[in-house]
């Protein structure tokens, strides 16, 4: 049975500073760039608040971690356990497995391995890895990405991290259903997938969802919003009907990034999604 989840991106104006990872090409190293945001709720407080609001799980963006020290990660793990909320996925938003610069690519893979370690300590079941930023018709890039995803899966298994590798129709390489299928065929059982309602091109996306949904462990339920933050109800239902038709059995993850109160925006799509759980 599908269950209700949420991405911390849907609350990014409430969870404090965002800590983005970037590559400094001149210095050949990673940097952290901080974007200030209000903190209404800490990440440690989030699981209990989600339980109070009727959610069963969460996906946490990597830039929402205020610390990656083991003691903090243990606190976060315990906060999820105490609230009875599943920490499904650590969403790593950084990295390009298809970059032409081999030094950068290898550095990114090492960075991803570090985040697998972090996900394991924090109790996350899986980690979302961006497949790459090359064009979706680039066969060599798809092979490079698949090789790297297989390496990351082997790293997680050999180091007993118990963190599943997943990717998503996110960024250029996986921007078509056809490229997603090619990638997933190459990784086989070493990785799963997320299908995001907003990342395939409109209007072809309704025909592409059935290509990725059978391999997906979660769906990012992202509606089209007007300037008041209200969803296009009929369009959202059309997306959700593809999920029902695929007999999807996993997390339906609410995504809201419209104007106004973020909890109110989430409640509007939550009411629609309720019939699909």
C-alpha positions in Angstrom: 0.0 0.0 0.0 1.2 3.5 -0.8 1.9 5.8 2.1 2.3 9.5 2.7 5.7 11.2 2.8 7.2 14.6 2.4 10.4 16.1 1.1 12.1 18.7 3.3 12.4 20.8 0.1 8.6 21.5 0.7 9.6 23.2 3.9 12.9 24.8 2.9 11.7 28.3 4.0 11.2 27.0 7.5 14.3 24.8 8.3 17.0 27.3 8.5 20.1 27.9 6.4 20.7 25.9 3.2 24.2 24.4 2.8 24.8 23.7 -0.9 27.8 21.8 -2.2 29.7 23.2 -5.2 32.8 22.3 -7.1 35.7 24.8 -7.2 37.3 24.0 -10.6 40.3 26.2 -9.9 41.1 24.7 -6.5 39.9 21.2 -7.5 37.8 20.7 -4.4 34.3 20.9 -3.0 33.0 24.0 -1.2 29.9 24.7 0.9 27.8 27.8 0.0 25.3 28.9 2.7 22.0 30.5 1.8 20.3 32.1 4.8 16.7 31.1 5.5 14.5 31.5 8.6 14.5 28.7 11.1 11.0 28.1 12.4 11.6 24.4 13.0 14.8 22.4 13.5 15.5 19.2 11.6 15.5 17.4 14.9 12.0 18.7 15.7 10.7 17.8 12.2 9.8 14.1 12.7 7.5 14.8 15.7 5.8 17.6 13.7 5.3 15.3 10.7 3.8 12.6 12.9 1.4 15.2 14.4 0.3 16.2 10.9 -0.4 12.6 9.7 2.7 11.8 7.7 4.4 8.4 7.7 7.8 9.1 6.2 10.2 11.8 5.0 12.9 12.5 2.5 15.6 14.9 3.7 17.7 17.1 1.4 21.4 17.0 2.1 21.6 20.8 2.3 19.2 20.7 5.3 21.8 18.9 7.6 23.1 21.5 10.0 25.8 19.0 11.0 27.2 15.7 9.8 29.0 14.8 13.0 28.2 11.3 14.2 26.7 12.5 17.5 24.2 14.7 15.6 23.3 12.0 13.1 22.5 9.6 16.0 20.2 12.3 17.5 18.5 12.6 14.1 18.1 8.9 13.8 16.6 8.7 17.3 14.2 11.6 16.5 12.8 9.7 13.6 12.5 6.5 15.6 10.8 8.2 18.6 8.3 9.9 16.3 7.5 6.7 14.4 8.4 8.3 11.1 10.4 6.5 8.5 13.5 8.2 7.2 13.2 6.9 3.7 15.6 8.9 1.6 18.5 11.2 1.9 18.2 13.4 -1.2 21.8 14.3 -2.3 21.3 17.2 -4.7 25.0 17.5 -5.7 27.1 15.6 -8.1 27.6 14.9 -11.9 28.4 11.3 -12.7 28.8 12.2 -16.4 31.1 15.2 -16.1 33.9 15.2 -18.8 36.5 16.1 -16.2 37.5 12.7 -14.8 39.1 14.3 -11.7 35.9 16.2 -10.9 33.9 13.0 -11.6 36.0 10.9 -9.2 35.9 13.6 -6.6 32.1 13.6 -6.8 31.9 9.9 -6.4 34.0 10.2 -3.2 31.7 12.9 -2.0 28.7 10.6 -2.7 30.4 7.8 -0.7 30.8 10.2 2.2 27.0 10.9 2.0 26.3 7.2 1.9 28.2 7.0 5.2 26.1 9.9 6.6 22.8 8.4 5.4 23.8 5.1 7.2 24.5 6.8 10.5 21.3 8.9 10.3 19.2 5.8 9.7 18.2 6.6 6.1 17.0 3.6 4.1 18.2 4.9 0.8 20.1 7.8 -0.9 19.1 9.6 -4.1 22.0 10.1 -6.4 21.6 12.4 -9.4 22.4 10.4 -12.5 24.1 13.1 -14.5 23.9 16.3 -16.5 24.8 15.2 -20.0 22.2 15.0 -22.8 19.7 12.1 -22.5 20.7 10.7 -25.9 24.4 10.4 -24.9 24.9 6.7 -24.8 28.4 7.0 -23.3 27.2 9.2 -20.6 24.5 6.7 -19.7 27.1 4.0 -19.5 29.3 6.2 -17.3 26.4 7.0 -15.0 25.4 3.3 -14.7 29.0 2.3 -13.9 29.2 4.9 -11.2 25.8 3.9 -9.7 27.0 0.3 -9.7 30.2 1.3 -7.9 28.2 3.2 -5.3 25.9 0.3 -4.7 29.0 -2.0 -4.3 30.5 0.5 -1.8 27.3 0.6 0.3 27.1 -3.2 0.3 30.7 -4.0 0.9 31.0 -1.4 3.7 27.7 -2.8 5.3 26.1 0.6 5.2 22.6 -0.8 4.5 21.7 2.2 2.3 20.0 1.5 -1.0 21.1 3.5 -4.1 18.3 5.2 -6.0 18.2 7.8 -8.8 15.5 10.0 -10.3 14.2 11.6 -13.5 16.1 14.7 -12.4 18.6 16.8 -14.4 19.4 16.3 -18.1 20.6 12.7 -18.4 17.3 11.3 -17.1 15.0 13.9 -18.6 13.3 11.4 -20.9 11.6 8.1 -20.1 13.8 6.4 -22.7 17.1 7.4 -21.1 15.8 6.4 -17.7 14.9 2.9 -19.0 18.4 2.6 -20.6 20.1 3.6 -17.3 17.9 1.3 -15.2 18.5 -1.6 -17.5 22.3 -1.2 -17.0 22.2 -0.9 -13.2 19.8 -3.9 -12.9 19.1 -4.6 -9.2 21.8 -2.3 -8.0 19.6 0.8 -7.9 15.9 1.9 -7.8 14.2 5.1 -8.9 12.1 8.1 -8.0 9.5 9.4 -10.5 8.9 13.1 -10.2 5.7 14.6 -11.7 7.4 17.8 -12.6 10.6 16.7 -14.3 9.5 15.1 -17.6 8.4 17.5 -20.3 4.8 18.5 -20.5 2.7 16.9 -22.2 4.7 13.8 -23.0 5.2 13.1 -19.3 1.9 11.2 -19.0 3.2 8.6 -21.4 6.7 8.6 -19.8 5.5 7.9 -16.2 4.6 4.3 -16.9 8.2 3.7 -18.1 9.7 4.6 -14.7 7.0 3.8 -12.2 7.5 0.1 -12.2 11.1 0.7 -10.9 10.2 3.5 -8.5 10.2 3.3 -4.8 8.8 6.8 -4.4 6.8 9.3 -6.4 7.4 13.0 -6.0 3.9 14.3 -6.2 4.5 17.8 -7.5 1.5 19.8 -8.7 1.3 22.8 -11.0 0.5 25.9 -8.9 -1.0 29.3 -9.6 0.4 32.5 -8.3 -1.6 32.0 -5.1 -0.2 28.5 -4.4 -3.3 26.6 -5.5 -2.8 23.4 -7.5 -4.1 22.7 -10.9 -6.5 20.0 -9.6 -7.3 18.2 -12.9 -3.6 18.1 -14.0 -2.5 16.7 -10.6 -5.3 14.1 -10.8 -4.1 13.1 -14.2 -0.6 12.5 -12.8 -1.9 10.5 -9.8 -4.0 8.3 -12.1 -0.9 7.1 -13.9 0.4 6.0 -10.4 -2.8 4.2 -9.7 -2.7 2.5 -13.2 0.8 1.3 -12.5 -0.3 -0.3 -9.2 2.5 1.7 -7.5 3.3 0.5 -4.0 5.6 3.0 -2.2 5.9 6.5 -0.9 3.9 9.3 -2.3 6.1 12.3 -1.4 4.4 15.7 -1.3 6.3 18.5 -3.0 5.3 22.2 -2.5 7.3 25.2 -3.5 4.6 27.7 -4.1 4.0 31.1 -2.4 2.6 31.7 1.1 2.4 29.3 4.0 4.2 26.1 3.1 2.1 23.9 5.5 -1.1 25.3 4.0 0.2 24.6 0.5 1.0 21.0 1.5 -2.4 20.6 3.1 -4.1 21.5 -0.3 -2.3 18.7 -2.2 -2.5 16.3 0.8 -6.3 16.4 0.6 -6.1 15.4 -3.1 -3.5 12.6 -2.6 -5.5 11.1 0.3 -7.7 9.1 -2.2 -4.6 7.5 -3.7 -3.1 6.1 -0.5 
